[in-house]
Amino acid sequence: KINKMKIKFLLSFFTLLTIFSCTQGVFISYGEDINGDAQFYDTIDDNLDISNVSGEILDVCPKKGCWMNVKVNTDTVFVKFKDYGFFVPKTGIQGKKVLMTGEIFKDTISVERLKHYAEDAKKSRTEIDLITEPEYKINMIATGVAIEEN
């Protein structure tokens, strides 16, 4: 009876191990290479000292790929790329998992800048005209990102 339990346990263990090892997808890197052994946090919770986060891409600059909004747990992080040293694809990455490394900080985004981003995102004139207040957001200047390929 004990041997059957051990065998079932080992089978379950190796099945789970295989499933988890196979869920690590293929990532395409932009900017500096991402250290695959680093710990990536899936939440920020006002911990601005962390530099590696993972999330889901909500949208990206359709003009150049020079910024993106990333959902990190309950936060939306506005991500730009260090010194405009690299860009990400303008289409086809929304909804994909992303690993990012860089500096996280809170910043006020002016009405003028918000309108510029809205124009980049091809928002309607009506939507742009509704922007009348600056926003206080979590930002990241990423030195490298890796986007999962499906």
VEXDREN-2710 file (C-alpha; in Angstrom, 1 decimal):
% VEXDREN-2710
k/r/px/py/pz
1/LYS/0.0/0.0/0.0
2/ILE/2.8/2.4/0.8
3/ASN/4.6/1.7/-2.5
4/LYS/1.4/2.5/-4.4
5/MET/1.2/5.8/-2.5
6/LYS/4.8/6.6/-3.2
7/ILE/4.4/5.8/-6.9
8/LYS/1.2/8.0/-7.1
9/PHE/3.0/10.8/-5.4
10/LEU/6.1/10.6/-7.6
11/LEU/3.9/10.4/-10.7
12/SER/2.0/13.5/-9.6
13/PHE/5.2/15.3/-8.7
14/PHE/6.8/14.7/-12.1
15/THR/3.6/15.5/-13.9
16/LEU/3.4/18.9/-12.1
17/LEU/7.1/19.5/-12.7
18/THR/6.7/18.8/-16.4
19/ILE/3.7/21.1/-16.6
20/PHE/5.4/24.0/-14.9
21/SER/8.7/23.6/-16.8
22/CYS/6.7/23.6/-20.1
23/THR/4.8/26.8/-19.2
24/GLN/8.0/28.9/-19.4
25/GLY/7.4/30.4/-22.9
26/VAL/9.8/31.8/-25.4
27/PHE/10.6/35.5/-25.0
28/ILE/11.9/38.0/-27.5
29/SER/14.2/40.6/-25.9
30/TYR/14.4/44.3/-26.6
31/GLY/17.1/46.6/-25.1
32/GLU/19.4/45.0/-22.6
33/ASP/19.1/41.3/-22.1
34/ILE/16.8/40.2/-19.3
35/ASN/18.4/37.9/-16.7
36/GLY/16.2/34.8/-16.8
37/ASP/17.4/33.8/-13.4
38/ALA/16.3/37.1/-11.7
39/GLN/13.2/37.3/-9.6
40/PHE/10.4/39.2/-11.4
41/TYR/7.7/40.6/-9.2
42/ASP/4.1/40.5/-10.3
43/THR/3.0/43.2/-8.0
44/ILE/4.5/46.6/-7.0
45/ASP/2.4/47.7/-4.0
46/ASP/4.3/51.0/-3.6
47/ASN/7.6/49.0/-3.5
48/LEU/9.5/51.4/-5.8
49/ASP/12.9/49.8/-4.9
50/ILE/12.3/46.7/-7.1
51/SER/13.6/46.8/-10.6
52/ASN/12.3/43.6/-12.2
53/VAL/8.5/43.2/-12.8
54/SER/6.3/41.1/-14.9
55/GLY/2.9/42.0/-16.3
56/GLU/0.5/42.0/-19.2
57/ILE/0.8/44.5/-22.0
58/LEU/-2.4/46.6/-22.2
59/ASP/-1.4/48.9/-25.1
60/VAL/1.6/50.3/-26.9
61/CYS/2.4/53.5/-28.9
62/PRO/1.0/52.7/-32.3
63/LYS/3.2/55.4/-33.9
64/LYS/6.7/54.2/-32.9
65/GLY/6.4/51.6/-30.1
66/CYS/8.1/54.0/-27.8
67/TRP/5.9/53.5/-24.7
68/MET/3.5/50.9/-23.4
69/ASN/1.0/50.5/-20.5
70/VAL/1.5/47.3/-18.6
71/LYS/-0.9/45.8/-16.0
72/VAL/1.1/44.7/-13.0
73/ASN/-1.5/43.1/-10.7
74/THR/-3.8/46.0/-9.8
75/ASP/-1.4/48.8/-11.0
76/THR/-1.1/50.1/-14.6
77/VAL/2.5/51.0/-15.2
78/PHE/3.4/53.5/-17.9
79/VAL/6.7/52.2/-19.4
80/LYS/9.1/54.2/-21.6
81/PHE/12.5/52.9/-22.8
82/LYS/15.8/54.3/-21.5
83/ASP/17.2/57.1/-23.7
84/TYR/14.8/55.9/-26.5
85/GLY/17.5/53.2/-27.0
86/PHE/15.0/50.7/-28.3
87/PHE/11.3/50.3/-29.2
88/VAL/8.9/47.4/-29.1
89/PRO/6.5/46.2/-31.9
90/LYS/3.7/48.6/-32.5
91/THR/1.1/45.9/-32.9
92/GLY/0.5/42.3/-32.0
93/ILE/1.8/42.4/-28.4
94/GLN/-1.3/43.5/-26.5
95/GLY/-2.3/40.9/-24.0
96/LYS/1.1/39.3/-24.0
97/LYS/3.2/38.6/-20.9
98/VAL/6.2/40.9/-20.5
99/LEU/9.3/40.9/-18.2
100/MET/10.8/44.3/-17.6
101/THR/13.9/45.6/-15.8
102/GLY/14.6/49.2/-15.0
103/GLU/13.7/52.1/-12.7
104/ILE/10.2/52.4/-11.2
105/PHE/9.0/55.7/-9.9
106/LYS/5.8/57.8/-9.4
107/ASP/5.4/60.8/-11.5
108/THR/2.9/63.4/-12.5
109/ILE/2.0/63.4/-16.2
110/SER/1.0/66.8/-17.4
111/VAL/-2.1/67.5/-19.4
112/GLU/0.0/68.4/-22.4
113/ARG/1.9/65.1/-22.3
114/LEU/-1.3/63.1/-21.7
115/LYS/-2.8/64.7/-24.8
116/HIS/0.4/63.9/-26.8
117/TYR/0.1/60.2/-25.7
118/ALA/-3.6/60.2/-26.6
119/GLU/-2.8/61.6/-30.1
120/ASP/-0.1/58.9/-30.5
121/ALA/-2.8/56.3/-29.6
122/LYS/-5.0/57.8/-32.3
123/LYS/-7.7/58.8/-29.8
124/SER/-10.6/60.9/-31.1
125/ARG/-10.5/64.7/-30.8
126/THR/-13.4/64.4/-28.3
127/GLU/-11.4/62.0/-26.1
128/ILE/-8.3/64.2/-26.2
129/ASP/-10.4/67.3/-25.3
130/LEU/-11.7/65.5/-22.2
131/ILE/-8.1/65.4/-20.8
132/THR/-8.1/68.4/-18.4
133/GLU/-6.3/67.1/-15.3
134/PRO/-2.7/65.8/-14.9
135/GLU/-2.4/62.2/-13.7
136/TYR/-0.2/60.7/-11.0
137/LYS/1.1/57.4/-12.2
138/ILE/3.6/54.6/-11.6
139/ASN/6.2/54.9/-14.3
140/MET/9.1/52.8/-15.4
141/ILE/12.2/53.6/-17.5
142/ALA/13.0/50.2/-18.8
143/THR/16.5/49.2/-19.7
144/GLY/15.3/45.9/-21.1
145/VAL/12.0/44.0/-21.8
146/ALA/11.2/40.5/-22.9
147/ILE/7.9/39.8/-24.5
148/GLU/6.5/36.3/-24.6
149/GLU/5.8/34.8/-28.0
150/ASN/2.7/32.7/-28.2
END
